[in-house]
Amino acid sequence: MRSTTARSGFRCLAGAVVTAAVLATTSGCTAPVDAVAGVSVTGDGQLLGVMMVCGHRIDGATLYVDDAHADKSVTVGSWTARHPLTHGLTTWPLQAPAAGWTATKPLGPLASRTTYTLYGWTNDNSSSGSISFTSADRSRLSPGRILYDTVSDNGDETTRAVSVAEFKTKACQDM
C-alpha cells in the first residue's frame, strides 16, 4: 500500500514548481517600455533615429546587430541625449553630429544584408520598443515616413511605414 502522504507531498511540490514557473514568466523581469523607436530618412537620404516618448523619459539610443556566432549583440552606434527626452516626438541624424546629442559610439557605414536594431534606453533601466531594419527597408523609406514596429493585443509584431502625423497619433497606442 502506497502512502497518500508521499503522493500529497509530491503534488504540493509539483504545484509549487508550476506556480513558480508561471510567476517567473509573467513577472516584471523586463525593463518597462516608455517609448517607441523608429527610423526615417532626410531629403538627402541620411538615416534618422526617431523616438516617440510615451512614458517618463528616454536618455539615449543604441543601434546594434545580433552576432549569431557569439550569441551576443554588437553595438554599431550609440547616442546620449544632452537632456532627457520627455513626452513627444524627437528625431536626430544617426550619421552626423546632432544638436542636443553626443555620439558615444559614432555610427560607421552600414552593411547591406545586415539587420540593425535601434532602441531607446534610460539610465534607470527603462527602454523603448525597438525597430529592426535592413538597408533594403531603409531604401524604401522617404522623407516624412517613419518605419516602426506595432504590437497587437495578442502580441503579434508588424513593421509599418507611416506618415509623421500617423506615428505621432498611433505609436503610443501600438505599444
Buried (B, 14 or more C-beta within 10 A) or exposed (E): EEEEEEEEEEEEEEEEEEEEEEEEEEEEEEBEBBBBBBBBBEEEEEBBBBBBBBBBBBBBBBBBBBEEEEEEEEEBBBBBBEEEBEEEBBBBBBBEEBEEBEBEEBBEEBEEEEEBBBBBBBEEEBBBBBBBBBBEBBEEBEEEBBBBBBBEEEEEEEEBBBEBEEBBEBBBEBB
